[in-house]
Amino acid sequence: MGEERQGSGGGAGLGIHGTVRGTAPVPLSVLDLVTVGSGFTASDALRTSVEIARVAEARGYHRMWVAEHHSMPGVASSSPAVILAHLAAHTRTLRLGSGGVMLPNHAPLVIAEQFGTLEALAPGRIDLGLGRAPGTDGATAAALRRSDGLREAADDFPQALMELIRFLDDDFPDAHPYARIHAVPGPVQATAPGGVQSPDRPSIWLLGSSGFSAQLAGRLGLPFSFAHHFSAANTIPALALYRESFRPSDILDRPYASIGVAALAADDPAQARRQVLAGALSMLRLRTGRPGLVPTPEEAEAYEFSPVEQEFTESWMANIIHGDPETVRSGLDALVARTGADELVITSNAHTPAVRLRSYDLIADAYGFPKDVAAVQEGAAIQEAAGAPEA
C-alpha cells in the first residue's frame, strides 16, 4: 500500500485538501447523479446512493457530491440539500456536498439556510459547490425561477454569489438592506445571549464547464471544480485560466482544482462497455429532447443508431474511462498527468445499481486503498498509545 499524504494546496481551506491514499496520484472523491435505470425506482436509486456513501467513507474517498438536475426522469437529484441530509445521517466522516447547486435557480438566502442546516447536522464536513447553469432546459428553469430572465440570472451570478457568502458569514454592512436579515442556522446565533456557534461553515466551491467560473474562482481565491465529464475539450484551458487568475485568500494560498471524470470499472470489461453504452443512449435521448430512465444494456445493444447518433455515442463513450480496474486506473493516472488536477471527483454512472457500487470498490482496490479506513486509523491509534511512554 502506498503512503498516505495530504493533497496539494495550502491555506485555511479546511476540508478542501484531501488525503492521497494508496498509490493514487491525488485524492479521489465521488460525484453521484442518483441515476434511475429502467426497472428501478427513485427509492432504489437513493438507497444505492447511501450504499455508495458508505463504501466511499469506508474505503477512503475524500468527499461525495450530488448534483442538481430537474425534469430528467433518469436523474433523481433535484433536491441536493434533502439528499445530503439523508447521507449525513448514514455517514460519520465523509465530506458531503453539492456538485453543484445551481445558484441562479434559488434565492441566496434559501441556499444559506439549507447549507447552514446541513453544517449543523454534519459539522465540519459540508461543501457548497455552486454552478451558474440551470441544470435543466430553459422552460424548466423558467418554472423554477418564476421568470423568463434566464440570461439575466446567469449574468447576475457574481452578485448573487457575494450575497450568498455574506449571508453565510453574516457580515452585511450596517447600511445594507439585508443587514438585519440572518441565515439561521448561522453565525448570528453566537451573538445572542448565551449563544454558542460552531466555527465551521460550508466550504464554497465554484463549478463550471467553461472559463467564466474558472476566472471568478481564481479572483476570489476559491477552490474550483471543472466538469471534465461532459466538457473535456475545455478542461485544460479552463484550469489554466483558473491558475492564472488566482489570488491568494483566507481560504487558499494557492490554487486547488478538481475535475469531474466519468469512470466505470467492472470485473468484466465487456460488462463495463455495455453499461456505458446504456448511459450513452440515455444521454443521446436527453440531448434530442427525449429524456427518460437509463435504458438497460440489452435495450442499448438492440437500438439501431443512425450514423449521426452513432457518431455522438462514440464521442460520448470516448470520454468515459471504462474497463477492468487496471485500465481505469491507467486512464485516471493519465488524466491527472495531462491536466495537473489536484483531485478527481469520479462519477460511475450505469443502469444497474450494483454495477455503480462495485465500480467504486474496484477503483479503490486498484489503488490499494484500505478496506476500512476507520479500522486502520483506530489500529494505528492503539499502536501509538501502546508504544507511548508513561506520563
Helices and strands as residue ranges (DSSP letters): E 5-6, E 19-20, E 28-32, H 42-59, E 63-66, H 80-89, E 95-102, G 103-105, H 108-121, E 126-131, H 138-145, H 150-155, H 157-169, G 187-191, E 203-208, H 211-220, E 224-226, G 232-234, H 235-245, E 257-265, H 269-287, H 297-302, H 307-318, E 321-323, H 325-339, E 343-347, H 353-366, H 373-387
